[in-house]
Amino acid sequence: MRRQLATIRSEGIAFDDEEAFSGLSCVAVPILGPSGRPVAALSVAGATGRLDTRAQAPALRRVSYAASRAFARARAGLATRAPLTVAS
């Protein structure tokens, strides 16, 4: 388990391939605060066979990066009213 957690930390993404529940797959990424430590997380879950977690990983990473930047800006008092956009 320690080795798996180390991999998750180094890759910045976690996959659950029916480990919690049969028939359910998940992928999760952290939202990082200004210090680089996780302050929240984003997760996508779906039926195994209908959700390709590896295929969803790049998009979820982009959303995580954008949310982390927005969080850091808000904490620094630089928040704007512009909507959060994520490049595809």
N, C-alpha and C positions, 0 to 999 in steps of 0.2 A: 504494500500500500504506500509506503514512503517513496518508493521509486516512482509509482504512478503520480503521486502528488508533486514530486520534483519535475516530472515531465510536463504536467499541467502548468506549473509555475513558469517553466522555461519557454513553453510554447504559447502561453497566454490564452489557452482554450481548453475546454474539457468536453469530452464526449461520453455519453451514457448510451451504450448499445444494449438495451434490455437488461441492464444491471439492476435497476430499481423495480421495474415491472415488466413482465412478459408482454411483448407487443408494443412497447413504448421506447422510442429513441429520442435523445436530447443532445443539444449542443449548447454550451454556455461560454460567455466571455465576461471579463470584469470591466467595470467602469472605474477608471483610476482617478484618484484625487491628485492635487498638485504635487504631493510628495511621492507619487508613483505607487501608492498603496491602494488596494481595492476599497471603494466606498459603496459600491452597488454591483449588480450583475444583470446581464441580459441573457435570457434563455429561450430557446425555441424547442418545442417538443411536438412530436407527432407519431402517428402509427408507423411502426417499422414496416418497411416495404413501400410506404407512401412518402416518407421523408428521408431524403438522402442527406444526412447530417454533414458529411464531408463536402458535399456540393454547396451547402448553405454557409459553411464556415467563412469563406471570403467576404460575403455580404455582411455577416454578423460582425466580423472583425472591423469592417469599415464603419458600421454603426457604433461599435464600441469606441473606436478612435474619435469619431465626431462627438459622441456624448461625453467622453473624457475631456476633450478640449472645451466643450461648452460648460462643463462643471467647473473646470479650472478657471475659465473666464468669469463665471458667476461668483466664484469664491474671491476672485481678485477685484470684484466690483466693476468688471468690464462687460457685463452682460448687455446685450442689445435686444431690441425688439424684433430683429430680423429672425425669420424662421430658421430652424435647424435643417440644413440640407445635407444629404449624403450622396456623393457621386456614385454612380453605378458602374 
